[in-house]
Amino acid sequence: MATLVMGYDVEFMAIGEGLARAGIPDAVGYPDMPHEATGMGLDLIRQAHREFDAPATLFLCGRTLVHALPVLRQATEEPLFDFGQHTYSHVLFKDDHWEGGVFRASPPEALIHEVEASQSLLKEHLGIDGIGMRTPHGHWEGLRGRPDLLEIIDRAGIKYITSWGRNSDGGNPTPLDIQPFWYTDEGYPQILEIPFQFWLDGTWFAAHGNDQGLKFIEVLKTAIDYIVEHDLVYGVCFHDWAMLHYNEEGTRWVWGLLEYARSRGVDIKSYTQFYESMLAEVPAPT
C-alpha cells in the first residue's frame, strides 16, 4: 500500500546566529521570522494534521528545544505527534556541496556531543526516549558506507534515521524510487533508513518563489500519484519556520498534500510509526 510518511524538522533558532538575527531586516537567516516562529509554525502544522487525522514526527534540534520549551511541551500533548531529534545545532554528518560552496561535516567528537546532548534534552525536558533522527541537509546515499557514523547513532540508542535526502547531483528532487532499507551492509542491520524524497519545502520554494504555495500543492500531488501507481513509500521533509516563510496559512500547501493523499487512499504514518511497522522485517543477525 502506498504510504506517506510525515515529518517536520523543528530547527528555528538552531542554525548559526539565528537567535540574534530573527526579525532583523536584511539579515541573513530569518529576516522575516518572529521569535515565536516555532510555536506559530507548529500551530499551523497541528491544524492541518488534526483536520485529516494524520500523524507526524517532529525532529527537534536541541537548541530549538531549550529556546522553545513551553510550545514544545505543549506539542507533546498532541496525540498525532511523536518526536525524534535533528542534532543539537543542525550540524552535518557529511560534507554538502551546494551551489558552488561546501557545508563542512562536523568531526566525530562534535557529532557525538550533538547527538547525545539532544537525546538527553528530549528525556530531561519532554520525558521522551528518542529513537529517530533526521540528519541535517540530508545526503545522496544517506550514511551508506559509513559505519563510523552509524556507530555514533547506534551508541545514542537511535533505531532509525532519515538521512538520504538528495539526488545523485546533490540536489532535489530526490527520486521516489529510493526506498527504506536496513544498514545491514555497514554492520548495523538494526538501524532503518527512511529516506526523505522528492522536494524539501525550502528547496522548492527557493527555486520557484516564496508565494507559490498553490503551485507547490500541484507538484506534491504528482508525488502522491506516483507512489500510488508504484506502491511506494514517500518520506516528507518540511520545516517549522517554512509554515510562516512560505505562507501555509494563506495557501495551505501542507493541507493540500494531506487532503489529496487521503482522497487517493494513501496510508499516512509518522516516521516512528513507519519504523514500528517495519520491525517484523529486521534482518536476522549473521
N, C-alpha and C positions, 0 to 999 in steps of 0.2 A: 504494500500500500504506500502511495506517495506520502511523504512526511515533511512537514515544515517545522524546523527546529528554531525556536525564537530565543534570541539573546541580545542583551544590551551591555555595552561597555560603559560603566559609570566612572568617568575619569575627569570630569570637570574639576579644575583646581589642582590636578595631579601633575600636569606637564610643565616642566621648566618653572618659570616665574609667574605662572598663571594667577596665583593669589594676588600678586601686585598689579597685574595688567588688566584684570577684569574690569570692564566698564570704562576704560580709558580710550578716548577716540584716537584712531590711527595706531593703536598699539598692536604689536604682533601677538597673535594668540587668540584672545577672546574679546575683541574691542566692543562687540555689541551685546555682551552677556552680562546680566545682573549677577551679583554674588549669590543669589538664590537659585541659580540656573539648575542645579541638580534637583532640588525639590520641585521646581516648576516643570522640568522635563519628566520626572517620574510621575507627576500628576497626569500629564498627557498620556504617558505610556499606560498607566493604570486604567484610565478611562477607556482606551481602545481595547485593552485586553479583557476588561470586565464585560464590555458590550458583546464580545464574541466568545466568552468563557475560554480564553486562550492563555495557557501558561507560558512563562518565560523565565530564563535565568538572567540575573543581574550579576555581571562580573565587575567587582568593585576594586578600584585602586585603593590601597591602604591610605594613601594621603587624602583622597577624597572622603573616605570613610571617617577619618578623625576630624575633618573640617565640616562634615555634614551629618553628624551623629543623630540629631533629632529626626531628620527626614528619613534616614536610613533605618533607624529603629522602627519608625512608623511603617516603613516598607515591609519589614518582617511580619507585620500583621496581615499583609495581603496574601491570602492562601494561593493565589495564582503565581506568586513569585518564589523562586528559590535563589540561592546565592553561591557564587564562586568568586575567584579573585582574578586580578588583572595586573599583578605585581604591586609594589608599593607606590612607585613614582613613574610608572609607564616606561620601564627600561626594556631594551631589546635583547633577545636571545641570540640573534644572528644579525650580521650586517644587512642593512636595507639600502640598496642602491635605488635612488628615487629622483627623477627629474634632474639628472646630472650631478647630484650630490650623494653623500653617503651618511646615513644614520648609523653610527657605530654600535656594535653589540657591547654590552657590559661584560666585564671579566667575571669569572666564576664566583669569586668572593662576593662581588656585588649582587649577583643573581641569587646566591644562597640567602644573603641578608634580605633582599627584596621579597623573595617568595616566603621565607619563614616569618618575616615580620607581618606580612599580610595575613598569613594563616593565624598567627597569634591574635591579631586585631579582630578578625572575624569571630574568633572564640571569645575574646575578652569583652567585646562591646555588643555583639549580636547573639552570642551563645551558639554559634554555628561552627561545626567541624567541616570546613570546606573540602570538597572532593574534586572540584573542577577549576580549571584555569584557562583563560584566554591569554595568549601571548600578544603583547602589543605589536601593532602593524601587521603581523602575520607574514608568512614567507612561502615561497614556492617549495613544495615538498615538506612543509612543516618542519618537524625535527627528525626526518628520515636521516639515517646515517650518523646521528649524534647521540650515542649512548651516554656521553658525558653530561649532556644537558638533561636527558631523561633521568639520570641518577639524581640530579638536584630536585626534580619534580617528584620522583618516587619517594625520596627521603622525607619530603614535606607531607606525605600522606595523600597526595593528589592522585586521583584514579582516572581522570580523563582530561585531555587538553584539546584546545581548539586553536591550532597554530598554522594550518595550511590555509592561507587566505590570499594567495597571489597566483597569477598565471605564470607561464614559463618565461615571460618577459619581465616579470617582477611587478606587474600592474594588475588591473581589473579590466574586464570581468574574469573571475576565476571560474573555470569550467564546472558546470554542474555534474559532469560525469565523474569528477573526483569524489569518492565516497568514503564513509568512515572505515577505519581499519585499526587493527591492534599492532602495537610496535613489537611484534614477535621477532623480526629480523635483528632488531637492536638489543635483544635480550630482555625486553620489558613487555611480555605478552599480556600483562595485566593492565597496561595503560592503553586506553582507547583514544584515538584521534578522531575528532568530529570536525571536519573542515568547515570553514565559513566561505561559501562560494558566491558567485555572481558579483554584484556590486556592493561595496561598502557605501553607506549613505554619503559620507563626506566626499569620497572619490567621485561618485556620480554627479553630485551637485556642483563640485568644483569644476567639472568639465562642461556642465550644461546650464548652470545658473542657479543661484540660491532660491529663486522664486518659481522653480519649475516642478513643484511637488505633484501637480496633476499629471504632468508628463511622466514623472517617475512611477506613479501608480501603473500606468500602461506598460512601462518597461518591466516592472515587477510581475505583472500578470503573465508576461511571456515566460518567466521562470516557472511560475506555477503550472502553466500549460505544459511545459517541457517535462517537469517531474511527474505530472500525471500520466503523460504519454509513455514515459520510460520507467515508471515506478521507482523513483529515486528519492533520496533524502536531500533537502535543501537547508543548510545551516545559515541563518541570517546573522549579520553583524550591524546593528545600529547603535546609536550613542545617546546618552542623556542630553548633552548640550545641543545635539542635532535637532531635537524636538523644537527648540526655540530658533536656532540659527536658520533652519530650513522650513519654518512655519508649518509645523504639524497641525497646529490649531486651525489655521486657515485653509490648508489644502488636504489634510488628513491622509497623508500617504501611508502611514502605518495602518490606519483604519482601513484604507482601501485594500491593502495587501491581505489583512486578516479576513475582511469581508469576502474577497474573491476566493481565497483558499477554502473558506467554509462552503462557498457556493459550488466549488469543484469537488467537494468531498474529501479534501486533504486532511489527514490527521495532523493536529498541531500539538507539539510537545515542547517542553523546556529542554535545555541541553542535559540537565541532570536526569530528567525523566527518560530521555533517549538513551543515556548511558545505562540506566537501570534496566531498560528493555533489552539491552544487548548482553546482559550479564550471563545469560544462558549460553552465549557463544564465545565466552572467554577461552582462548586456546589452552589446551592441556599442557602442563609443564613437560619439557622433554628431558 
